[in-house]
Amino acid sequence: MRLATYNTEWFSALFSRDNKLLYDEEPSRRYKTSRREQIEALGKVFQSLDADAVMVIEAPETDKKRSTVAALEQFSTDFGLRVSKCVCGFSNDTQQEIALMYDPRKLSAVHDPQGGEPPLSPQFDQEFHMDIDVDGMEDSIVFSKPPLEITLTTQSGERLRLIGVHAKSKAPYGAKDKDEEIRIAIENRRKQLAQCIWVRRRVVERLGCGQDVVVMGDFNDGPGLDEYEKLFGRSGVEVVLGEGGNNCLFDPHASAGLAQKFGGTPTTSRFYIAHEKRYLGSLLDYIMVPQSLRARAPVWRIWHPFDDPKIYSDLPLREALLAASDHFPVSLDIDL
């Protein structure tokens, strides 16, 4: 079984109001890439990925006229993908949904939100209360993109709980000077950590019920990613993974990032830094599994066109990955 997560940069901009792909030469939201170029690149990547289920981050939006499910199922039809069915969770107003595409011949998937009254953590479309600025008063935390909770059932009847996450960005957008940049960056990190604490509580609750939980998606964070992490002691990724005990999750790329103080670490994204005239690679995307699934010897892969020799030697796939998104897919092959 192959599970994958993929941040498909501004996928929504590639669809018309009636959920049809816009095969034209108009610019997409991807820098210097037409809509046709990005659509064809994404199609090539999904075909090559050939996953049984893909957690799509930045999926097309759902609103009064548009449908995430209809758009992604149309995309699947256009490119003949096995992942021909789609399920979406709580919609949001950012034009970036979280959705799961899956192969209905191999799996069934339903949106299965959890949550309740304290001591349980709340449902992800509600509010989570905690003191994030150390002023002795609880703050209200909400997700702009509520995580997608899926119950996945294989043909053999085995069940997994998937949690698809697109955590808050820590970038200080809108800052007018250095002081404001620092203030916004610290405020965003607090909110991002609070969201990860919320996800972590759900993980512990579900593992405590004997469920196998897989957390996957874009955390906009990773071990040692920025200098503000020192103020808080750990990254949001470390929070979700857990520390010690039987309820820890595992991702080998996160572990490599934690172990590496100097030298290269895995990366899942590639951004152009205009003022420095160079690209920056970051580890932002993860598939985290519990010890029960780790014992099945799963194999992770980052589909990075410059770090994976097999992908690098496949010129059409290499070029497609570079044109499709500023993130690269992460896959997990596991015996289920």
C-alpha positions in Angstrom: 0.0 0.0 0.0 1.3 3.5 -0.9 0.2 6.5 1.1 1.4 10.0 0.1 1.1 13.6 1.1 1.5 16.4 -1.5 1.2 20.2 -1.2 0.0 21.1 -4.7 0.7 24.8 -4.8 -2.5 26.8 -5.3 -4.3 23.9 -7.0 -7.5 26.0 -6.9 -6.3 28.5 -9.4 -6.3 25.8 -12.1 -10.0 25.2 -12.1 -13.0 27.1 -13.5 -16.1 27.9 -11.5 -17.7 24.7 -12.8 -14.7 22.5 -11.6 -13.1 22.0 -15.0 -9.4 22.3 -15.5 -8.2 25.4 -17.3 -5.9 24.2 -20.0 -4.8 27.6 -21.3 -1.7 29.8 -21.3 -2.9 32.2 -18.6 -0.5 32.4 -15.7 -1.1 30.1 -12.7 -0.4 31.1 -9.1 3.0 29.3 -9.6 5.7 31.7 -10.6 6.4 31.9 -14.3 4.2 28.9 -15.0 1.1 28.8 -17.2 -2.0 27.0 -16.0 -1.5 24.4 -18.8 2.1 23.8 -17.7 1.2 23.4 -14.1 -1.8 21.1 -14.8 0.2 18.8 -17.1 3.1 18.7 -14.6 0.7 17.8 -11.7 -0.8 15.1 -13.9 2.6 13.6 -14.6 3.6 13.7 -10.9 0.3 12.0 -9.7 0.7 9.4 -12.5 4.2 8.6 -11.4 3.4 8.6 -7.7 0.7 5.9 -8.4 -0.4 6.0 -4.8 -3.3 4.2 -3.2 -4.2 7.4 -1.3 -2.9 10.9 -1.5 -3.5 13.6 1.2 -3.7 16.7 -1.0 -2.7 19.9 0.7 -3.8 23.2 -0.9 -6.5 21.3 -2.7 -9.1 23.3 -4.8 -11.6 25.3 -2.7 -15.2 24.5 -1.9 -17.6 27.4 -1.9 -21.2 28.1 -3.1 -20.3 27.2 -6.7 -17.1 25.2 -6.5 -16.5 21.7 -5.1 -13.2 20.2 -3.9 -14.5 16.7 -4.5 -15.8 17.5 -8.0 -12.6 19.3 -9.1 -10.2 16.5 -7.9 -12.3 13.7 -9.3 -12.3 15.6 -12.7 -8.5 15.9 -12.4 -8.3 12.2 -11.8 -10.5 11.4 -14.8 -8.5 13.7 -17.1 -5.2 11.9 -16.2 -6.5 8.4 -15.7 -5.5 8.1 -12.1 -6.3 5.2 -9.8 -7.1 7.7 -7.0 -10.5 8.4 -8.6 -12.5 9.2 -5.5 -12.1 12.1 -3.1 -13.2 13.0 0.4 -12.9 16.5 1.9 -13.4 17.7 5.5 -14.4 21.1 6.9 -14.1 23.7 4.2 -12.4 27.0 4.9 -12.1 30.5 3.3 -8.4 30.4 2.3 -9.0 28.7 -1.1 -6.7 25.9 0.2 -8.5 22.8 1.3 -7.3 19.5 2.7 -8.6 16.5 0.8 -7.9 12.8 0.4 -7.8 11.2 -3.1 -8.0 7.4 -3.0 -8.4 4.2 -5.1 -11.9 2.9 -4.3 -10.9 -0.6 -5.5 -8.3 -0.8 -2.7 -9.8 1.4 0.0 -12.8 3.1 1.4 -12.4 6.5 3.2 -14.8 8.7 5.2 -14.5 12.0 6.9 -14.7 11.1 10.6 -14.1 14.1 12.8 -13.4 13.5 16.5 -13.5 15.7 19.6 -15.7 16.5 22.5 -16.0 18.2 25.8 -13.0 18.5 28.1 -10.9 16.6 28.9 -11.2 15.6 25.3 -9.7 18.0 22.7 -12.3 19.8 20.6 -13.3 19.1 17.0 -10.9 20.7 14.6 -13.4 23.2 13.2 -14.0 24.5 16.8 -11.9 26.5 19.3 -9.0 25.2 21.4 -8.2 27.2 24.5 -4.7 27.6 26.0 -2.4 30.4 27.3 0.0 30.9 24.4 1.5 34.3 25.4 2.1 33.5 29.1 -0.1 36.2 30.4 -2.2 34.0 32.7 -5.2 34.1 30.4 -6.4 31.5 27.9 -6.3 32.3 24.3 -8.7 31.0 21.6 -6.9 29.0 18.9 -8.6 28.1 15.6 -7.4 26.4 12.5 -7.7 28.5 9.3 -7.4 25.1 7.6 -9.0 22.5 10.0 -7.2 19.2 9.8 -8.9 16.4 7.9 -9.6 13.3 9.9 -10.2 10.1 7.9 -11.1 6.6 8.7 -9.5 4.5 6.0 -10.5 0.9 5.6 -8.6 -1.6 3.4 -10.1 -4.5 1.4 -9.0 -6.8 4.1 -10.9 -4.8 6.7 -7.9 -3.2 8.4 -8.5 0.4 9.6 -6.3 3.4 9.9 -7.0 6.9 11.1 -5.4 9.5 8.9 -5.0 13.1 10.1 -4.2 15.6 7.3 -2.6 18.8 8.5 -1.7 22.1 7.0 -0.4 24.0 10.0 -0.1 27.8 10.2 2.8 29.5 8.4 5.3 31.2 10.7 6.4 33.7 8.0 6.0 37.3 9.1 3.8 38.4 6.2 3.0 42.1 6.3 5.8 43.3 8.5 6.8 46.9 7.9 10.1 46.8 9.8 12.5 44.5 11.6 10.8 44.9 15.0 7.4 44.1 13.6 8.9 41.2 11.7 10.2 39.7 15.0 6.8 40.3 16.8 4.8 38.7 14.0 7.2 35.8 13.7 7.0 35.0 17.4 3.2 35.4 17.5 2.9 33.1 14.5 5.2 30.5 16.1 3.1 30.5 19.2 -0.1 29.9 17.2 1.6 27.2 15.1 2.8 25.4 18.3 -0.7 25.6 19.8 -2.1 24.0 16.7 0.4 21.2 16.9 -0.4 20.7 20.6 -4.0 20.3 19.6 -3.1 17.7 17.0 -0.9 15.9 19.5 -3.7 15.6 22.0 -5.9 14.1 19.3 -3.2 11.6 18.5 -2.8 10.5 22.1 -6.6 10.2 22.5 -6.9 8.0 19.4 -3.8 5.9 20.2 -5.3 5.4 23.6 -8.4 3.9 22.0 -6.2 1.3 20.2 -6.3 3.0 16.8 -3.4 3.2 14.4 -3.0 7.0 13.6 -1.0 8.4 10.7 -0.4 12.1 10.7 0.6 13.6 7.3 0.8 16.9 5.6 2.6 20.3 5.6 3.6 21.5 9.1 5.3 24.7 7.9 7.9 23.7 10.5 10.7 21.3 11.3 13.5 20.7 13.8 16.0 23.7 13.8 14.1 25.5 11.0 14.4 29.0 12.5 16.1 31.0 15.3 12.8 31.5 17.2 12.6 27.8 18.0 15.2 28.4 20.8 12.6 30.6 22.5 10.1 27.7 22.8 12.4 24.8 23.2 11.2 22.6 20.4 9.4 22.7 17.0 5.8 21.9 16.3 6.9 18.8 14.5 8.5 17.5 17.7 5.4 18.3 19.6 3.2 16.1 17.3 5.8 13.3 17.3 5.9 13.2 21.1 8.7 12.5 23.5 9.1 9.2 25.3 6.4 6.7 26.2 4.3 4.4 24.0 2.4 7.1 22.1 5.3 8.5 20.1 5.1 8.8 16.3 8.0 8.4 13.9 9.2 10.0 10.7 12.7 9.2 9.5 13.2 12.6 7.9 12.2 14.4 11.1 14.6 12.2 13.0 17.4 13.0 10.6 16.7 16.7 11.1 16.8 16.3 14.9 20.1 14.4 14.8 21.9 16.8 12.4 23.3 19.9 13.8 25.6 20.6 10.8 25.5 19.4 7.2 22.7 18.5 5.0 19.2 17.4 6.0 16.3 16.0 3.9 14.1 18.7 2.3 10.6 18.5 0.9 10.2 22.0 -0.5 12.1 24.5 -2.7 11.5 28.3 -2.6 13.3 31.0 -4.5 14.7 33.8 -2.3 14.6 36.8 -4.6 16.9 39.1 -2.6 19.5 36.4 -2.2 19.1 35.1 -5.8 19.0 31.5 -4.7 16.8 28.6 -3.8 16.1 27.5 -0.2 15.2 23.9 0.6 13.2 23.2 3.7 11.8 20.1 5.5 8.1 20.9 5.9 6.2 17.8 4.9 5.9 14.6 6.9 4.2 11.2 7.2 4.3 10.2 10.9 3.4 6.7 12.0 3.0 5.0 15.4 5.3 2.2 16.6 2.7 -0.4 15.6 3.0 0.6 12.0 6.8 1.3 12.2 7.2 -2.4 13.1 5.9 -3.3 9.6 9.1 -1.9 8.1 7.5 0.9 6.1 9.6 2.7 3.4 9.5 6.5 3.2 10.5 8.5 0.1 10.8 12.2 -0.7 10.2 12.7 -4.4 12.9 15.4 -4.6 14.2 15.7 -8.2 17.7 16.6 -7.1 18.1 14.3 -4.1 16.7 11.1 -5.5 19.0 9.7 -8.3 16.2 7.6 -9.9 14.0 10.7 -10.2 16.8 12.9 -11.4 17.6 10.4 -14.2 13.9 10.6 -15.3 13.9 13.9 -17.2 10.1 14.2 -17.8 9.4 13.5 -14.1 12.2 15.8 -12.9 10.8 18.7 -14.9 7.3 17.9 -13.9 8.1 18.0 -10.2 9.8 21.4 -10.6 6.9 22.9 -12.5 4.1 21.4 -10.5 4.6 22.9 -7.0 7.1 24.4 -4.6 6.7 21.2 -2.5 7.5 17.6 -3.4 5.5 14.6 -2.5 6.4 12.3 0.4 5.3 8.7 0.1 5.1 5.8 2.5 5.0 2.1 1.3 3.7 -0.2 3.9 2.1 -3.7 4.1 -1.5 -3.3 5.0 
